[in-house]
Amino acid sequence: MWRRRAMAWFAALAAACALLFGMPMASASADPAGTADTAPRAACSYPDWVAGKWYVTGDIVRYTDGRYYRAEHDNPGYDPVISTWYWEPYDCGGGGNSGFVVSEAQFNQMFPNRNGFYSYQGLTAALGAYPGFANTGSDTVKRQEAAAFLANVSHETGGLVHIVEQNQANYPHYCDWNRPYGCPAGQAAYYGRGPIQLSWNFNYKAAGDALGIDLLNNPWLVQNDSAVSWKTALWYWNTQTGPGTMTPHNAMVNQRGFGETIRSINGSLECNGANPGQVQSRIDAYQRFVQILGTTPGSNLSC
């Protein structure tokens, strides 16, 4: 009995000393050999990161520590653990998927001939800027909004083919010198770019201010950085009424119909009989996309 008590007393004393002097205590969950695997455990098959190699938004690499990172912005091979603005940790178990209602396979089905600049990864990387987009209301409403957005940008870009406005003669026309900030990037620098074909110096200024990016002085980011490009389209969709009376986002989540999104994007040139062919082109794309997403188009498709 005394021996057992003495042993217990010495064990308690040893534990107290360990706590007092910071000595390590063995644990059932410890890895005394130092062999615990701290890298992601899900199966991944991505190339090793290479310093100095050019990466585009959405590229996924395996870093030297065994962890995976996804490019948030195009970059010339910056170190993922140092240049954290350019890279984000990537979870091979699915953390790279934002929960967007459009899968990558569906996106590719919608845009079989798209320009590689308009990547699915660039789009999903941009979604965090406007978390309510395609994430408000019922599953049907979410899918309808995603289809409506993608149908309109498809129309604006020829199926996500064109990154910049094709008519270069228009380029000098998008500078409003009456604005106090002027056109610091040059009079011809604010032509249409990206999925929504963002144009005019005041729109670049407003979008840049909202997104925390200096697009007034560097509008070329919209044609060089996929995530930034998608963010400008989401900025317009979620915050601007254009020639309409509501944002395209509000039109869809409040079930005002696809036609109201057309009005907010280009209503002054297309709606009320101005250009029925263009309106029908947008409607056709929307109907194809809702079918791909397994939902219905709703009412009020035209404007």
N, C-alpha and C positions, 0 to 999 in steps of 0.2 A: 504493500500500500504506500509506504513512505517513498519507495523507489519510483512508483508511478507519479506521485505528487511532485517529487523532485524533478522528474523528467518534464512534467507539464510546466513547472515553474521556470526551468531553464529555457524551454521553448518560448514561453511568454516573454522572458527577458530578452531573448535573441530577436524576437519580432519587434519589441520596443526599441532595441538598439538600431535595428535596421531602419525603422521609421525616423529615429532621431538623427542618424548619420547619413541617411540617403542611400543605404546599401540596397541593392536589388533583391527582391524576393522572388522565388520561383513561382510560376503560375501554371495552372493546367492549360491555359490558352496561349502561353508564351511560346516563342520559337527559339529555344536556346541555341540552336545551331545557326540562327540568322538566315534561315532559308525561306522565310515567309514570302510569298509572291505578292508584291504590291502593285503589279501591273493589272490592267483590266482583265477579267477572267473570261469574258465573252469571246467567242471566236471572231477573229479579224483577219483580213487578208489585204493589207494596204502596204504600199512601198515604204521603204525607209526614207526618212527626211534627209535631204542633201543640201548642205549650205551652199548658197549661191545659185541654186536652181530656181527658175521662175515658177511660181505657183499661182493659180487663179482661185478665186473665191469658190469654196466648196471642196477643194482638194483635201484629201485625208492622208495623213502620213503617220508612220511609226517613228517616234523619237528614240534617242539613244537610251532612254531609261525604260523602254518597252511600252510606254504609254502612247496613246493616239491623240492626234490633234487635227482639227479642221480649220482651213483657212477662212477667216471671216472677211478678209480683204486680199486682193491681189498683192503679191509681194515677191521680191527677188531672193527668196530663200532665207528670210530672217529666222532667227532662233525662236522656236515656239514657246520656250519657257522664259524668254527675255522680252520678246516683242509681242506682248499679250493683246495689243490692239489688233494685230494681224491674225492671231491664232486663238482658238478656243479648244478646251479639252473635248474629246469626242468619246462617247460611250458606245462601244461596239454592240452593246446589248440593245441598242435602239435609241439611245439618248440623242443621236443625231437627227432623229425624226421629230419634228415639232408637234406632231399630232394633227397636222394639216389634213383637212378632209379630202384632199386630192393626193393620191399616192404618186410616187415617181413613175410607175408604169402607166397610170392614167394620164399624167402630164405628158409623157412621151407619145401616148396615143393621140392626144389633142394636137400636138405639135411635132409631127414626124419629120418635118424638114427645117426645124428651127435652127437658128444660129447658136453655136455652142456657148456664146457669151450669155445667153439667157438660160442659165442652168437652173435645174430644180433646187440644187443646193443653195444657189444664190437667192432664190425666192424664199426658201424656208429660213435662211439666215436673216432675211429682212423682216420676217413676220413679227418678231419681238418688238418692232417699232410701233406696231398698232395691234395689240393683242386681241382687240374686239373683232378684228376682221375675220370673217368666216368662222367665227367662234361665238356668235350671239344668236340666241333663239333656238329653235328646234333643229334637229339634224337636217330636215328638209331645207330650212332657211339657210343654214350654214352652207350646204351644198349649192343652193341657188346663188348665194352671194359669190362663192368662189367661181362658179361657172360664169356669172355675169361679169365679174372682173376680168377673167381670162378671155372671155369672148370679146370684150371691148379692146383689150390690149392686143389680141390677135388681129383685130381689124386695123388698129393703128400701126401695126408693124408688119403687115403682110404675113401673119402666121409666125410671129417672133423671128422674123428674118432680118428686118432692117433695124439697125441700132440708131442711126441718125436719119434726120429728114433728108429725103432724096433730092428735093428741089433746092439746089444750092443758091439759086437766084434769090430765094427768100431770106437767106441768112442775115443780111444787113438790116432787115426790117423788124427785128425783134428787140431793139434797144429803145427804151423809152427814156430819153434824156431829161424829161421833166422830173424824174425821180431824183431825190437828193443824193443818192449814192451813185447815180450814173451807171456806166457800163465799164467797170475797171478792167475786164478781161478783153475788151475790144467791142466795137459796134456789131461785128458779125459773129460774136461768140455764143449767142444765146438761142441758137436754132434748136429745133426739136430733137430730143434725145430720149432713149429709153423706152420702156413698155408703153408709157402713156404719152410719149413724145413731148416731154416738158419743154416749154419755150417761153421766151420773154425774160428780160432781166429781173423783173419784179417777182416772177414765179420762182426763178432760181434763188433769189434772195429769201423769199418766204419759206420755200422748202428747206433750204440750208439752215435757216434759223430754227425751224421746227425740229430738224434732225440733228442739229449740233455739228453741221458740216459746212465749211465755207464754200458754197457753190457759186456765190457771186463772183469770187475771184478765181475759182477753179471749176468752171462748169464742165470741163472735160472729164471730171470724175464720173459723171453720169454715163459716159460712153466707154469708160475704162475699168470700172469696178462694178461687177455684176450685182452685188448686194446693195450698193448705193443706188444703182439704177432702179432696182426693184423697190427700194424704199421711197424713191421719188414718186413712183406710180401709186404706192400705197398711201403716201401723203396726200396726193390729190384725191384719191378715191375716198379717203376717210375724213377729209377736212374741208374740201372745196366744193362749192355749189356750181361754179362756172356760170353758164347762162341759164341754169336751172334754178329751182327754188329749194333744193335740198342736196346734201351730199349723196353720191351714189351708194355709200354704205347705208345711210338712213333710208334711202329708197328701197333697198332690199330687205333690211331687217324690219321695216315698218310695212312691208308687203305692198308698196306702191307700184311695184312692177318694174320689169327690165327696161321698159320704155323711158322711165324717169332717169335711169342711169345714162341713157343716150342723150337725153336733154341736158344733163349736167356736164357732159363731156363735150358735146359738139352740137347742142340743140339749135343754136342760132343759124347753123349752116345746113342742118339735116332735117330737123323736125318741122311739123306743120306743113308737110308737102314740099319742103325746100329741096330735099334730095332723097326720095323714097328708096332708090336703089341702094344707097349707103346704109340707110336704116335697115333694110331687109338683109343686107350682108351681115350686119351685127346680130340680128335676130336669128339668122340661120346658124351662125357660130354658137350662139347661146343654146339653141335647141339641141345641137349636136353634143355640146358639153354636158348639159344636164342629163342627157341619155347615157353618156359615158359614166357619169357619177351616180346613175341609178335613181334619179329623182324626176320630178315634174317641173315644167317651166313656170307654172303659175299664170296669172292673168296680166293684162295691160303690158303686152310685149312691145308695142309700138309707141311712137310719139308723134 
